[in-house]
Amino acid sequence: MQQDTYVGIDVAKGEFDVAIASTGKVWRFPNTAAGCRSAIKRLSQFLVALVVLEATGGHEWKLVDALRAAGFKVAVVNPIQIRNFARSLGILAKTDRIDAKVIARFAAVVRPPVRERPSREVRDLAALVSRRWQLQGLRTAERNRLGSAANQTVRSDLRRAIDGLGRRIVRLDREIASAIEADPTLRARSALLASAPGVGPQLVAALAAYLPELGTLGNKQVAALVGVAPFNRDSGGFSGRRFIQGGRSPVRQVLYMAALSASRHNPAIGEFYDRLVEAGKPKKLALIACARKLLITLNSMLRHGRQWEEQVQG
């Protein structure tokens, strides 16, 4: 009987390396349509249980789509997970062939869950949201430079750059709103999210673009996915503070700011925040707890199709 095969693929812009966990064999293919077909033909000789790739900023999706179209189960994972797994094995060297072998071993041992690729509409929205954050970062950097610039010519140039970036951000905001309005699913989900006091258009867009699983997962799962679930730090007689880590940091950053707003303008979140602070919790930890509570409530709203008021009163 043929044994299940676990495959790891290290993807670069121009090529990718395919490794088989059970044999350690590695093949290299060009990252082209022809290269994808050749890799699929080679893998079709095996009983492949799972193919795992790292998220590489977009270079992997051509291959992922081709593999899924050919019937393979494919998981795309965070590169940090792979690097931590390699360190746990004592593998410090890093080449494309070594990385492919490590990913294959990760696939065989961890067997990460397979998630569907977001729709074209969600991917387009994510590109717009990402570009907005980039421009916002550039504008913040220019504002910081303006604060320390002494030369009048430089100050004038910085002001023009800041104004120009502001206009581009406004245009992107319109594009993001149009993209959400044009898709019935995104429009309906966003309307539910926006019914929550303190949830503004930036959080709505971030959740729509970077957390399409919202409303389909359990509360603990979605909190861990975003990175607002507390982890224990206990060993023997030592009991340390709970901490958060990992997750989708872009969503977490916007969610934290939304929790700050909700603690002031959303009665349910505000009361929760005040109760935590009065109990002696540091304000930052209280805000993180509010972010988690807000996320869990939004998750439940989408799961049941209920507005904020219906959710908190129900």
MIDOZA-677002 format. One line per field, with one value per residue (C-alpha): residue in one letter; residue number from 1; x, y, z. Coordinates in Angstrom, 2 decimals. Layout:
<atoms>
resn: [a_...]
resi: [NUM_...]
east: [X_...]
north: [Y_...]
up: [Z_...]
</atoms>
This chain:
<atoms>
resn: [m_q_q_d_t_y_v_g_i_d_v_a_k_g_e_f_d_v_a_i_a_s_t_g_k_v_w_r_f_p_n_t_a_a_g_c_r_s_a_i_k_r_l_s_q_f_l_v_a_l_v_v_l_e_a_t_g_g_h_e_w_k_l_v_d_a_l_r_a_a_g_f_k_v_a_v_v_n_p_i_q_i_r_n_f_a_r_s_l_g_i_l_a_k_t_d_r_i_d_a_k_v_i_a_r_f_a_a_v_v_r_p_p_v_r_e_r_p_s_r_e_v_r_d_l_a_a_l_v_s_r_r_w_q_l_q_g_l_r_t_a_e_r_n_r_l_g_s_a_a_n_q_t_v_r_s_d_l_r_r_a_i_d_g_l_g_r_r_i_v_r_l_d_r_e_i_a_s_a_i_e_a_d_p_t_l_r_a_r_s_a_l_l_a_s_a_p_g_v_g_p_q_l_v_a_a_l_a_a_y_l_p_e_l_g_t_l_g_n_k_q_v_a_a_l_v_g_v_a_p_f_n_r_d_s_g_g_f_s_g_r_r_f_i_q_g_g_r_s_p_v_r_q_v_l_y_m_a_a_l_s_a_s_r_h_n_p_a_i_g_e_f_y_d_r_l_v_e_a_g_k_p_k_k_l_a_l_i_a_c_a_r_k_l_l_i_t_l_n_s_m_l_r_h_g_r_q_w_e_e_q_v_q_g]
resi: [1_2_3_4_5_6_7_8_9_10_11_12_13_14_15_16_17_18_19_20_21_22_23_24_25_26_27_28_29_30_31_32_33_34_35_36_37_38_39_40_41_42_43_44_45_46_47_48_49_50_51_52_53_54_55_56_57_58_59_60_61_62_63_64_65_66_67_68_69_70_71_72_73_74_75_76_77_78_79_80_81_82_83_84_85_86_87_88_89_90_91_92_93_94_95_96_97_98_99_100_101_102_103_104_105_106_107_108_109_110_111_112_113_114_115_116_117_118_119_120_121_122_123_124_125_126_127_128_129_130_131_132_133_134_135_136_137_138_139_140_141_142_143_144_145_146_147_148_149_150_151_152_153_154_155_156_157_158_159_160_161_162_163_164_165_166_167_168_169_170_171_172_173_174_175_176_177_178_179_180_181_182_183_184_185_186_187_188_189_190_191_192_193_194_195_196_197_198_199_200_201_202_203_204_205_206_207_208_209_210_211_212_213_214_215_216_217_218_219_220_221_222_223_224_225_226_227_228_229_230_231_232_233_234_235_236_237_238_239_240_241_242_243_244_245_246_247_248_249_250_251_252_253_254_255_256_257_258_259_260_261_262_263_264_265_266_267_268_269_270_271_272_273_274_275_276_277_278_279_280_281_282_283_284_285_286_287_288_289_290_291_292_293_294_295_296_297_298_299_300_301_302_303_304_305_306_307_308_309_310_311_312_313_314]
east: [0.00_1.38_2.22_0.75_3.24_3.76_5.25_7.01_7.61_9.94_8.83_10.90_10.07_11.75_11.67_10.49_11.89_9.68_10.64_9.15_9.17_9.54_12.44_14.16_14.10_14.09_13.26_13.52_11.07_10.72_7.95_5.99_2.83_4.95_6.92_3.69_2.48_5.78_5.67_2.08_3.00_5.84_3.68_0.93_3.22_2.71_-0.24_0.01_-1.84_-0.85_1.26_2.59_4.05_5.17_3.38_5.85_3.95_2.19_4.80_3.19_-0.37_0.13_1.39_-1.21_-4.05_-2.59_-2.16_-5.69_-7.11_-5.31_-6.99_-4.18_-4.81_-2.68_-1.89_-0.15_1.57_3.36_7.16_7.77_6.20_8.60_11.62_10.70_10.17_13.62_15.25_13.51_15.19_18.56_18.59_20.20_21.43_19.10_19.07_16.17_16.69_17.01_13.94_11.89_12.92_12.07_8.64_8.03_8.90_6.66_3.82_4.29_4.55_2.26_-0.25_-1.56_-5.20_-6.18_-8.03_-9.67_-8.04_-9.98_-12.12_-10.81_-12.94_-11.41_-7.89_-8.47_-9.80_-6.75_-4.46_-6.23_-6.17_-2.49_-1.64_-3.55_-1.52_1.69_0.74_-0.33_3.09_4.81_2.71_3.58_7.27_7.07_5.23_7.98_10.60_8.65_8.83_12.62_13.29_14.80_15.33_12.33_12.66_12.71_9.72_7.74_8.62_7.57_4.22_3.56_4.42_2.15_-0.73_-0.21_-0.19_-3.34_-5.14_-4.01_-5.25_-8.65_-8.83_-7.98_-10.67_-13.18_-11.83_-12.07_-15.65_-16.57_-15.00_-17.03_-20.23_-19.81_-19.72_-23.00_-21.27_-18.73_-21.47_-23.72_-20.90_-19.56_-22.99_-23.29_-19.80_-20.36_-23.45_-21.14_-20.32_-16.62_-16.14_-15.11_-14.40_-10.72_-11.53_-14.41_-12.08_-9.28_-11.63_-13.18_-9.79_-7.61_-10.03_-12.54_-12.90_-14.68_-18.10_-17.11_-14.82_-15.29_-14.45_-11.18_-10.11_-10.69_-8.98_-5.92_-5.95_-5.78_-3.34_-5.42_-5.85_-3.89_-1.32_-0.16_3.43_3.51_6.16_6.50_5.78_6.19_3.12_3.80_1.68_-0.47_0.71_-0.36_1.74_1.59_-1.58_-2.44_-0.75_-2.37_-5.81_-4.65_-3.25_-6.48_-8.55_-6.56_-7.27_-10.94_-11.03_-9.60_-12.41_-15.03_-13.92_-15.03_-18.06_-19.44_-21.26_-20.78_-17.05_-16.64_-18.22_-16.04_-12.91_-13.81_-14.48_-11.06_-9.21_-11.07_-10.05_-6.39_-5.62_-3.07_-4.79_-2.95_-3.97_-7.53_-7.55_-6.27_-9.05_-11.52_-10.09_-10.65_-14.19_-14.97_-13.59_-15.53_-18.76_-18.21_-17.51_-20.80_-22.67_-21.55_-22.14_-25.77_-26.41_-27.32_-26.73_-24.79_-27.87_-29.51_-26.34_-25.70_-29.37_-29.77]
north: [0.00_3.42_5.64_9.13_11.74_15.18_17.85_21.11_23.81_26.79_29.50_32.36_34.88_32.96_29.35_26.95_23.83_20.81_18.37_15.02_14.45_10.65_10.49_13.87_14.24_17.81_19.06_22.60_24.15_27.61_29.68_29.79_28.17_25.49_24.96_24.52_21.91_20.03_20.02_18.77_15.99_14.92_15.04_13.05_10.02_10.08_9.71_13.30_13.95_17.60_20.27_23.13_26.44_29.58_32.88_34.86_38.05_36.75_34.69_31.48_31.99_30.95_27.58_27.31_27.87_25.31_22.69_23.18_23.02_19.69_18.38_18.69_19.82_22.91_24.91_28.30_29.05_31.90_31.78_32.41_29.03_27.31_29.15_28.25_24.63_24.58_25.95_23.28_20.69_22.41_23.46_26.88_26.79_28.34_27.52_26.93_23.15_23.05_25.24_22.95_19.92_21.70_22.69_19.08_17.84_20.56_19.33_15.74_16.59_19.58_19.00_22.58_23.17_23.77_27.05_28.21_31.06_34.33_35.38_37.73_40.53_40.03_39.90_43.13_44.79_43.58_45.17_48.52_48.34_47.40_50.32_52.71_51.55_52.04_55.61_56.28_55.09_57.37_60.32_59.63_59.49_62.81_64.43_63.26_64.78_68.03_68.25_68.32_70.14_73.63_74.58_76.46_74.93_71.46_72.27_73.51_70.39_68.17_69.97_69.45_65.75_65.38_67.12_64.95_61.76_62.90_63.35_59.90_58.34_59.99_58.58_55.12_55.43_56.04_53.06_50.83_51.94_51.33_47.86_46.91_48.40_46.58_43.09_41.92_39.67_42.28_44.93_42.83_41.78_45.32_46.73_44.36_45.22_48.96_48.77_48.41_51.73_52.49_50.31_52.66_52.17_51.26_48.28_47.23_47.24_45.44_42.69_42.28_42.14_40.25_38.19_36.64_33.72_36.02_34.58_31.02_30.20_29.70_32.56_31.03_30.21_33.71_35.31_33.11_33.79_37.55_37.21_38.54_35.22_35.09_32.32_30.91_31.29_28.82_26.25_24.31_26.67_29.73_31.54_34.37_36.95_35.85_37.17_37.47_36.76_35.88_36.23_38.71_41.85_44.29_43.28_43.36_46.89_48.31_46.30_47.77_51.32_50.44_49.07_52.37_54.21_51.68_52.06_55.70_55.49_51.96_51.48_47.71_47.90_51.01_49.33_46.27_48.45_50.40_47.18_45.77_48.96_49.20_45.59_46.63_45.60_47.82_50.02_48.45_44.94_46.16_47.53_44.23_42.45_44.95_44.25_40.53_41.09_43.36_40.80_37.94_39.95_40.89_37.24_36.24_39.02_37.71_34.09_34.81_37.71_40.11_43.84_45.06_46.00_42.66_40.84_42.60_42.52_38.90]
up: [0.00_-0.98_1.99_2.38_1.17_2.70_0.47_1.28_-1.31_-0.94_-3.37_-4.75_-7.46_-10.27_-9.10_-6.42_-4.74_-4.04_-1.25_-0.22_3.54_3.45_0.96_1.26_-2.52_-3.83_-7.32_-8.66_-11.14_-12.69_-11.11_-14.35_-15.64_-17.33_-14.12_-12.15_-14.64_-14.41_-10.60_-10.59_-13.03_-10.73_-7.58_-9.28_-8.99_-5.21_-2.85_-1.58_1.67_2.03_0.34_2.49_1.29_3.09_2.51_0.38_-0.37_-3.47_-5.34_-4.09_-5.33_-8.95_-7.75_-4.98_-7.46_-9.88_-7.14_-5.83_-9.34_-9.74_-6.59_-4.03_-0.44_0.11_3.25_3.19_6.51_8.22_7.56_11.28_12.06_9.68_11.06_14.64_13.60_11.95_15.11_17.19_14.95_15.34_11.68_11.46_7.86_5.29_1.59_-0.77_-0.72_3.07_3.47_1.21_3.27_6.53_5.19_4.14_7.64_9.10_6.88_8.05_11.76_12.26_9.43_9.41_8.51_4.91_4.39_1.21_-0.66_-0.28_-3.24_-5.92_-4.42_-0.97_-2.42_-4.36_-1.21_0.74_-1.85_-1.45_2.36_2.34_0.07_2.32_5.33_3.34_2.47_6.04_7.21_4.71_5.87_9.52_8.64_6.78_9.68_12.04_9.72_9.61_13.38_13.33_10.03_10.43_6.78_5.38_1.90_3.39_5.58_2.58_0.62_3.51_3.81_0.09_0.45_3.48_1.69_-1.40_0.65_2.42_-0.91_-2.06_1.18_0.70_-2.85_-1.56_1.12_-1.68_-3.62_-0.54_0.15_-3.51_-3.46_-0.39_-1.80_-5.14_-3.61_-1.98_0.56_1.62_1.76_4.02_6.35_6.59_7.41_10.36_11.63_11.25_13.49_16.51_18.25_17.95_14.86_12.08_8.37_8.93_11.16_8.91_5.88_7.76_8.97_5.52_3.80_6.27_8.33_5.91_8.36_10.83_11.60_10.64_13.58_17.30_19.65_20.89_17.34_16.00_19.01_18.46_14.72_15.30_18.20_21.09_22.92_26.20_26.60_29.93_31.11_34.00_34.90_38.14_40.97_38.75_37.53_35.11_33.38_30.48_27.13_23.52_20.45_16.76_14.78_12.07_13.29_10.79_12.07_15.69_15.36_13.93_16.41_19.32_18.12_17.67_21.23_22.44_20.66_21.82_25.45_25.18_22.88_23.25_26.59_26.71_26.01_28.17_31.22_30.66_30.48_33.64_35.54_34.60_35.54_38.85_39.54_39.22_35.64_33.84_31.26_28.31_29.37_29.88_26.32_24.94_26.81_25.30_21.84_22.41_23.67_20.71_18.24_19.81_19.73_16.07_15.29_16.92_15.08_11.71_12.66_13.63_11.23_14.03_14.48_17.52_19.54_18.79_19.82_23.15_24.12_23.05]
</atoms>
